[in-house]
Amino acid sequence: MGLTNNDILKKLRVAHKLRDTDIVEICALVDFKVSKAELGALFRSEEHDKYVECGDQILRNFLNGLIIHLRGPMPKKKIEKK
């Protein structure tokens, strides 16, 4: 079996040395609200009672926010006038 969304989120968290507050702020960059309690449920082991599976929407928004966090916002395109 391959990696789950939870595994990917955990690996990115460790690789970038992110804390829960950092992840909340990163998600806020793309107007996606997530609480520390929700994150705690995502990072638990699968055997835990309060474990929650990470959905595609959460991972997608985190990745989009991480891009903005690391690179900065996308510059506006200049429109050439003829």
MODELLER restraints for C-alpha pairs under 7 A, 6 or more apart:
rsr = mdl.restraints
at = mdl.atoms
rsr.add(forms.Gaussian(group=physical.xy_distance, feature=features.Distance(at['CA:5:A'], at['CA:54:A']), mean=5.53, stdev=0.5))
rsr.add(forms.Gaussian(group=physical.xy_distance, feature=features.Distance(at['CA:5:A'], at['CA:55:A']), mean=6.88, stdev=0.5))
rsr.add(forms.Gaussian(group=physical.xy_distance, feature=features.Distance(at['CA:5:A'], at['CA:59:A']), mean=6.68, stdev=0.5))
rsr.add(forms.Gaussian(group=physical.xy_distance, feature=features.Distance(at['CA:6:A'], at['CA:42:A']), mean=6.28, stdev=0.5))
rsr.add(forms.Gaussian(group=physical.xy_distance, feature=features.Distance(at['CA:6:A'], at['CA:43:A']), mean=6.89, stdev=0.5))
rsr.add(forms.Gaussian(group=physical.xy_distance, feature=features.Distance(at['CA:6:A'], at['CA:53:A']), mean=6.61, stdev=0.5))
rsr.add(forms.Gaussian(group=physical.xy_distance, feature=features.Distance(at['CA:6:A'], at['CA:54:A']), mean=5.28, stdev=0.5))
rsr.add(forms.Gaussian(group=physical.xy_distance, feature=features.Distance(at['CA:9:A'], at['CA:59:A']), mean=6.99, stdev=0.5))
rsr.add(forms.Gaussian(group=physical.xy_distance, feature=features.Distance(at['CA:10:A'], at['CA:43:A']), mean=6.67, stdev=0.5))
rsr.add(forms.Gaussian(group=physical.xy_distance, feature=features.Distance(at['CA:20:A'], at['CA:36:A']), mean=6.06, stdev=0.5))
rsr.add(forms.Gaussian(group=physical.xy_distance, feature=features.Distance(at['CA:24:A'], at['CA:34:A']), mean=5.99, stdev=0.5))
rsr.add(forms.Gaussian(group=physical.xy_distance, feature=features.Distance(at['CA:24:A'], at['CA:35:A']), mean=6.63, stdev=0.5))
rsr.add(forms.Gaussian(group=physical.xy_distance, feature=features.Distance(at['CA:26:A'], at['CA:62:A']), mean=6.66, stdev=0.5))
rsr.add(forms.Gaussian(group=physical.xy_distance, feature=features.Distance(at['CA:26:A'], at['CA:65:A']), mean=5.02, stdev=0.5))
rsr.add(forms.Gaussian(group=physical.xy_distance, feature=features.Distance(at['CA:26:A'], at['CA:66:A']), mean=5.99, stdev=0.5))
rsr.add(forms.Gaussian(group=physical.xy_distance, feature=features.Distance(at['CA:26:A'], at['CA:69:A']), mean=6.43, stdev=0.5))
rsr.add(forms.Gaussian(group=physical.xy_distance, feature=features.Distance(at['CA:27:A'], at['CA:33:A']), mean=6.40, stdev=0.5))
rsr.add(forms.Gaussian(group=physical.xy_distance, feature=features.Distance(at['CA:27:A'], at['CA:61:A']), mean=6.32, stdev=0.5))
rsr.add(forms.Gaussian(group=physical.xy_distance, feature=features.Distance(at['CA:27:A'], at['CA:62:A']), mean=5.31, stdev=0.5))
rsr.add(forms.Gaussian(group=physical.xy_distance, feature=features.Distance(at['CA:27:A'], at['CA:65:A']), mean=5.39, stdev=0.5))
rsr.add(forms.Gaussian(group=physical.xy_distance, feature=features.Distance(at['CA:29:A'], at['CA:65:A']), mean=5.48, stdev=0.5))
rsr.add(forms.Gaussian(group=physical.xy_distance, feature=features.Distance(at['CA:30:A'], at['CA:61:A']), mean=6.72, stdev=0.5))
rsr.add(forms.Gaussian(group=physical.xy_distance, feature=features.Distance(at['CA:30:A'], at['CA:65:A']), mean=5.56, stdev=0.5))
rsr.add(forms.Gaussian(group=physical.xy_distance, feature=features.Distance(at['CA:32:A'], at['CA:61:A']), mean=6.73, stdev=0.5))
rsr.add(forms.Gaussian(group=physical.xy_distance, feature=features.Distance(at['CA:41:A'], at['CA:50:A']), mean=5.92, stdev=0.5))
rsr.add(forms.Gaussian(group=physical.xy_distance, feature=features.Distance(at['CA:41:A'], at['CA:51:A']), mean=4.99, stdev=0.5))
rsr.add(forms.Gaussian(group=physical.xy_distance, feature=features.Distance(at['CA:41:A'], at['CA:52:A']), mean=5.36, stdev=0.5))
rsr.add(forms.Gaussian(group=physical.xy_distance, feature=features.Distance(at['CA:42:A'], at['CA:51:A']), mean=6.19, stdev=0.5))
rsr.add(forms.Gaussian(group=physical.xy_distance, feature=features.Distance(at['CA:42:A'], at['CA:52:A']), mean=5.25, stdev=0.5))
rsr.add(forms.Gaussian(group=physical.xy_distance, feature=features.Distance(at['CA:42:A'], at['CA:53:A']), mean=6.29, stdev=0.5))
rsr.add(forms.Gaussian(group=physical.xy_distance, feature=features.Distance(at['CA:42:A'], at['CA:54:A']), mean=6.06, stdev=0.5))
rsr.add(forms.Gaussian(group=physical.xy_distance, feature=features.Distance(at['CA:44:A'], at['CA:51:A']), mean=5.50, stdev=0.5))
rsr.add(forms.Gaussian(group=physical.xy_distance, feature=features.Distance(at['CA:45:A'], at['CA:51:A']), mean=6.53, stdev=0.5))
